[in-house]
Amino acid sequence: MKNINNKFIKAIRYFSVVLVIGLASCSKDYLEIDAFGSPVVENFYKTPADMEQALTAAYNPMREQYTSFGQVWSSDLFMGDIGTDDIEKGGLSLADIPFLLQKQEYTLTTNNPYLNFRWDINFRGVLYANLVLDNIDKVTFTDANRKKEIAAEAYFLRAYYNFSLVTFFGGVPLYDKPLPYEQANIPRASKADTYTFIEQDLLKAIQDLPSRFTKPSSYQGHADKGAALGFMMRVSLYQNKMDKVKQYGEELFKLPYELVALNTIFQPLGEWSKESVFEINYSSNTSALGTAVPKQMMPRTTDGQGFGFSQIKQNLVDEYEPNDPRLSAFIFDDTRVYGTGHYNKKYAWKPFSGYSIPTVGGQLNSDQNVRLIRLADAYLMYAEAIYKDDPATAVQYVNKVRTRARGTALPTVVPDLPLTLNGQPLLNAIYHERRVELAGEGLRFQDLIRTGRAKTILAPLGFVENKNEVMPIPQTQIDLSNKILTQNNY
């Protein structure tokens, strides 16, 4: 039995359905009869238990992002990193799933359905978080601390969803409360204003969230102070606010996180380990509570294990130093089918991991948690933030990651960087370390964009500067807004 709160994730799915039904029920004036079996907005948000249920619903879009087909394909693990020097589309053939091929070749169109999935999922998340924040003060709590925690989790979630939007689309409409349908069409904010809104929400989350290390294991899956600090580091990094990366990194490192053994990180044993800063819980104990990621990534062999998408490119394989244990820990080979022959071991089934093929709810229903931030990432963000002003300390943080990678091997394997390393050579070493340590975790495209390297590294793959840094706003959403939304450079 995996150590996650299955009751929590079951509730996520149920109460998000309840919330949608409730919102739909109150949108038709002619439906004046009482609802039976499902709460509607008018008679909900009355008790602390109602607020717990509403918060649970607000987590559902986060979970949904890595399920099924269009949903998971619109995630950073697929639509995000396909088309980089790390990830090939894969599948059955070049023509398999042409809308993913658009990202690989940088020929994205405004009617790409996976962009609409991304938009829809995350704006529903914003709505659900806003419903919590808009109603929580109407409820009397006997536990004042829990009330603050619920609000803080909702602020974290709203920041998370807006961050998922701004990294794909640039500036987006900003909603700080639920709006009636007739008032919901508002213009896009600037990218800078969108990031400011995200930062404000994360600051509120950091202030009132507890650390999961002070909570029972049933709390796992909830956002906590470490998750908010970790995301604030990433939000700051993507804006080149290195002083803030340093500040929030030092706050994060006060919490009892630590690196764990390399061969456990992406195994069942590694879920919510001391290295995990935040991850999304999944379970295959009940239908539709699992993730589709392993099924989509496993090789498309005749035994029907996977669909073979998001394959690892040879260019990434070649980036690993000789005998680096991470190459075999993170990547496995299968040359029997179409593609590069290299696959992401971080999201795989037996015999490549300790996870079994799901037997309940179909093979798109895996119980493997999706890791969103881990301590190694935070160490490398911190090193990048301080490499100019404090290169010796930056080297030490990079070496923490390299030492863990080396394990019990000789010091000549993934050797420590010299403490005298500085300047551009040190920055290049940090870039290298991020690439090999975080391979296949959906971060490569944004790393290349934020550091200005995309225009040279991705140009041979079709990337166009001042265009492909962001993706098209879905034309469906522009039409629904009565053309209030403006298009990116597409």
QUIHUKA-V691822 format. One line per field, one symbol per residue. ss: DSSP state (a for helix, b for strand, c for the rest). psi: psi as a letter, one per 30 degrees, with the letter a starting at -180 (. if undefined). burial: I if it has 9 or more other ideal C-beta (glycine too) atoms within 8 Angstrom, else O. A space follows every 50 residues. Layout:
ss=???
psi=???
burial=???
This chain:
ss=cccccaaaaaaaaaaaaaaaaaaaacccccccccccccccaaaccccaaa aaaaaaaaaaaaaacccccaaaaccaaaaacbccccbbbbcccccccaaa aaaaacccccccaaaaaaaaaaaaaaaaaaaaaaaaaacccccaaaaaaa aaaaaaaaaaaaaaaaaaacccccccccccaaacccccccaaaaaaaaaa aaaaaaaacccaaaccaaacccccaaaaaaaaaaaaaacccaaaaaaaaa aacccccccccaaacccaaacccccbbbbbccccccccccbcaaaaaccc ccccccccbbbbcaaaaaacccccaaaaaabbbccccccccbbbaaaccc cccccccccccccccbcccbbbbbaaaaaaaaaaaaccccaaaaaaaaaa aaaaaaccccccccccccccccaaaaaaaaaaaaaaaccccccaaaaaaa cccaaaacaaacccccccccccccaaaaaacccccccccc
psi=klilieeefeeeeefeeeeeeeeeegfjffiflkkkfkkleegahfleee eeeeeeeffeeeeefhlbdeeefglffdfefkfafekkebaelefkiffe eeeeghhklfgjffeeeeeeeefeeeeeeeeeeffeffkkkfjeeeeeee eeeeeeeeeeeeefeefefaklkkjglkklefgfjllklleeeeeeeeee eeeeeeefklkffgllfffkfkkaeeeeeeeeeeeeefghifeeeeefee eefflhllklkegfegleffkhlffjeklkklkgfkkggllfeeefflki lfggeafglhlkleeeeffklkgjffefffklkjgflkaffkljffillk gfagklkkfkglfghlgkkkkekleeeeeeeeeeegfefieeeeeeeefe eeeeeebgllffkilkkkffklbeeeeeeeeeeeeeegkgggfeeeeeef ggfefeefefffkkkgegellkkkeeeeefghgekllai.
burial=OOOIIIOIIIIIIOIIOIIOIIIOIIOOOOOOOOIOOIIIIOOIIOOIOI IIIIIIIIIIIIIIIIIOOIIIIIIIIIIIIIIIIIIIIIIOOOOOIOII IIIIIIOIOIOIOIIIIIIOIIIIIIIIIIIIIOIIOOIOOOOOOIIIII IIIIIIIIIIIIIIIIOIIIIIOIIOOOOOOOOOOIOIIOOOIIIOIIIO IIIIIIOIIOIIOOIOOOIIIIIIIIIIIIIIIIIIIIOOOIOIIIOIII IIIOIOIOIIOIOIIIIOOIIIIIIIIIIIIIIIOIOOIIIIIIIIIIII IOOOIIIIIIIIIOOIIOOOOOOIIIIOOIIIOIOOIOIIOIIIIIIIIO OOIOIOOIOOIOOIIIIIIIIOIIIIIIIIIIIIIIIOOOIOOIIIIIII IIOIIIOOOOOOIIOOIOOOIOOOOIIOIIIIIIIIIIIIIIIIIIIIOI OOIIIOOIIOIIIOIOOIOOIIIIIOIIOOIOOOIOIIOO
